[in-house]
């Protein structure tokens, strides 16, 4: 039976995404980010229409990656100082630095299905700023979550925005420990 639905999200991992002046991609060691509640993805595409002979003569769509949000229980200090515009202070605190750019990252996660636990990787991701709501405790305790907006630009060299792997694929078992750099298959002539 083929996968018919996807449900659940787990195993969020994030790593640094770096491209040298020569265009060589390096993926930093991924860090597990526990507490993922939700990952939303929205395709960034735009309809392009050309009119001729008094009709829509041609229509195409641009593909500009994705935007979305990661909702998490908490983005800890290690996450903030590794990937975002925070620095560790003398005395043990951390500070967010105005004007300091977040680093480019890649991220991976697992989505469950009826047959396979698909794993996906997204390349060249720009992170926004974490938003969080603080509220008083009432009769019942409701955990607050943090939300992190992002934009997936994709790898500029190969054009690969994301890749998905099912159980049995060569990169499936090592995706969270040794993720593949974006590479297209060799073209036979």
N, C-alpha and C positions, 0 to 999 in steps of 0.2 A: 504494500500500500504506500503510495506517495504521500509526502507531506501535504496536508490540506490547510492547516492552520499553524500559526506561530503564537506562542504565549510564553510569558515569563521572560525575565531578563536577569542575568547574573554574570559573574566573573568579569566585571569591568576592569580593564587594564589600560594604563596610559603610559606612553613613553615619549621621549623627545624625538622630534623629526628634524633632521638637519640635511641640508643640501650644500655641498662644497661649490666653489666657484667653477669647478669643472663639471658640475651637474651630478656628482656622485651622491646618492642618498645613503645616509647612515641613520639607523634606528637605534635609539638608546634603549637600555635595559628597561623593560616595562615594569611598572609598579601596580600591584593589585589595589583597587580602590573599592573597599567593601561598602555595602549599604545602598546599592543602586535600587531605586524605586521605579524609575521610568526613564526611557530614552526616546525622545520624539525626533523624527526626521521629516523634513519637508523639502521636496525637490525644488531647486531654484531653476526654473525654466521659463522661457518667454516665447510666446507665439510670434513668429515672423510671417507676415502675409504679403504676397506680391499680387497686385491686380493687373490684369490685361484683358483685352477683349470684353470689358465690362463685367468680368467675373473674378472670383478668387482663382487665379491662375496657378499659384503655388503657395503651399503653406509648409513651414518647417518650425522646429522648436530648437532653441538654444539649450545647451546643458551646462549649467553653471554650478554644479555640485549640490550641496545640501546646506540647509540651516536647521538648527534644532536646539534642544535643551536636554541636559542631563539633570534629573532630579535625584538627589542623593540624601541619605540620612545626614551625612556630614562630610565636608571636604576638610581633611585634617591639615595640620600645619606642614607636614612633609609635602603633601600635595601642593599647597600654596607656595612654599618656598622653592619647590622643584620646577613647577610649571607656570606659575603666575608671578605677578609683580609684588611679591612679598620677600622680605629679607629677615634673617634671624638677627635679633638685637643682642648686644652685650647685656647680660642680666636675665636672659632666658625668654624674652618675649619675641613676637614677630610683628613687623610693621608692613603695611601696604604702602608702596611708594607711588605717588602721583606721577603720571607721565612715563613710568617705566613700562615697557612693552612685555606682554605675556609671551612665552616662548611658543614656537610651533610644535605641535604634538601629533601623534597618531593615537587612535584608541581602538580597542577590541572589546567584544562582549559576546555572550552566548545567549541565543534565543531558543527556547525549547519548542519542539514540534511533536506531532503524533508518532513520528518514527525516528527522527534524527534530531540531535541537538546541534543546530547550526551555529557556527562561530563566524563572526565577521570582523574585518579590519577596515578602518577608514584612514586615509593618508592625508597629510598636510592640513591639519586642522588648526584654526585660529580660535582661541578661547576668549570669551567675554569676561564679565565680572560676576562674581557670585552674588546672588540675592538671597536673603534669608529674612524670615519674619520671626520676631520675638514676641511671645504672648504670655500672659499670666497663666498660672495653673488654676484650673477650675475644679468642679466636682470630679471630672475624669481627666486623666492625663492623655493628651494627644501629642505625639511627637511632632516636632516641627522639622521640615526638610529644607534643604538648600537647593537652589537651582542655578545651573551654569549654562548660559547660552554659548553656542559654538557655530562656526561656519566651516564646512568641509570644502576645501579648495581642490583637493586631489593632487596627485603627483604631476608636476609640469612636464617632466621628461617623457613619461609613458602615457600620460592621460588617464591613468588608473585612479579612480576616485575611491572605490571600495572593492573588496573581494570577500567572497563567502566560501566557507568550507563545511562539508558534511562529514560525518564519521566515515572513516575509511580513506579520506583524501590524505595525500602525503603530508601536508602541512597542518592537519587538524590537531594531532597530539602535541605538537611543539609550538602552536600558534602563540600561546601566552608566555612562553619562555624564550623562544627563538623565532620571532615573527619574520616572514619573508619581506625583503625589500621589494618595492614595486618593479616588476619586470614582465615584459610581454614575451610570449613564446617566440623562438627563433623562426624566421620565415624561410621556408624552403624555396629554392629558385627553380 
